[in-house]
Amino acid sequence: MSAQLIIIAGATATGKSDLAVELAKEINAEIVNADSMQLYQGMDIGTAKLTVAERQGVPHHLLDLVCVKDDVNVAWYQELARAKIDELRGAGKSVVVVGGTGLYIKAILDDLNFPDTDPDIRQKITDEAEALGNEAMHARLASLDPAAALAIPKENVRRVIRALEVIEITGAPYTASLPREGSSRYPDARQFGLVLDREKLDPRIDARVEKMWERGLVEETARLIKEGLLEGQTAQRALGYAQIIKMAMGQMSEAEAKEETKRATRQYARRQETWFSKDLRITWIAPASTSVHLEKVLASIITT
């Protein structure tokens, strides 16, 4: 069987990472990360990054690449991910891409255009954001590009500003560069999505947050703050870390931080579901055990 490219996508807490490892073992593949926050060194507990033992000897790529002080963007990730995939497949190795960052997966597969930034426009919109606040800027984005507003949370002011900047530069919706049917860089890629009913997914998310707290997310965040977490714009907004930062600043209690993390993660999962549901190339797999998921994926890729 020639080197394959398999994508495992879906909302948080649906079991993507476990399936990716089992699939990689079965087809002798290596794994490429498509979770924007797992790119950061030291952000382990809060991003549910697999431990070395949990990776079961399967090589993982694009993990722990940058310091929490640094900011990264989709264009940077696209270049890095495609280069790694091409390198592995060129050597005859199959690749499993796994993650819940929808735009990163689309950046791998599709010819997205990333307009240059305009410092004057960026500064003007930044000034407006400081004067008007997050809600007003997100409402403006929603009126200009509803799909972008759905994908970008209002708390992520940097991405809202960037989307508004692109709209002003190009005169087109921010999402206009997203893929059309048949435009894939890797037309032979197979995409699979894991999906859970909300009544099943929400308790899993809550349990995952509780486990993160038990494993030391508060302590991990405190260490990362010392390493410069507050100096960058991206990493400090990650779910869990953002709430614990507020707790450390006295803006909420620990109990409030934990509950807010659960609520925000559930909301994020809804946005992920909406994003992925628009890609008709994804084959969806209903709730089951990892072994059943694996059987379904293998059956699909072997018979096609």
PyMOL commands that set and color helices and strands:
alter all, ss='L'
color gray80, all
select helices_A, chain A and resi 16-27+53-55+74-90+102-109+119-132+134-144+146-151+157-170+174-177+198-215+217-226+229-231+235-237+241-248+254-277+290-302
alter helices_A, ss='H'
color red, helices_A
select strands_A, chain A and resi 5-10+29-33+60-61+94-98+190-194+282-285
alter strands_A, ss='S'
color yellow, strands_A
deselect
rebuild
show_as cartoon
